């Protein structure tokens, strides 16, 4: 009888723990749902497919279903939308200067600030290691998440809505021709070097990643098929890897030009 009582007590304890775990899980889900609802309010966009929104705020350290493909898509949508915005607002600026202004607007620092205004850190889904290392405040992660959100809006509602949302993001960002005077990063310098010689723009691709999920290194290739040239660069984010690869390509081009 005593043995039965002890077993029953153990079962009650187990059931109690399960209930606690269930309640904690429900609380986390409700908290996440509330966060997604509030993020959509701040974005002024209600997703028809909320799974796209969830994927956009999911870092690779949290899940295999992460936001990097959406980031890739959003990067292209962002560049086109900003190019259109500048084409309309800076009608007298030549093509080379427009490219430089755009580079200032789509750089990591600018996207990081826009992500903070949207309060993206409060919604990010990060792995434990990334959380402990302060990933929710890391500029590269926030800039990438913003690009992923742009990609998600594009898939959810089409290009016109995505472009309007990008334009709304930059509504309070001062855009002037003087932005062209900012220092050129390697990607912008490489683009201008190629455009000045009527050559096609470079192609960037991530060829490998290494390291722990919260300390990954991205190996990026920069290819110029027209010149049969390829160079690699690495960095703690895709964006940093692209800049390193562009810098390496510039060095090769400058050596060839001197020779």
Secondary structure, 3 states (H helix, E strand, C coil): CHHHHHHHHHHHHHHHHHHHHHHHHHHHHHHHHHHHHHHHHHHCCCCCCHHHHHHHCECCCCCCCCCHHHHHHHHHHHHHHHHHHHHHHCCCCCHHHHHHHHHHHCCHHHHHHHHHHCCHHHCCECCHHHHHCCHHHCHHHHHHHHHHHHHHHHHHHCHHHHHHHHHHHCCCCCCCHHHHHCCCCHHHHHHHHHHHCCCCCCEEEEEEEECCCCCCEEEEEEEEHHHCEEEEEEECCHHHHHHHHHHHHHHHHHHHHHC
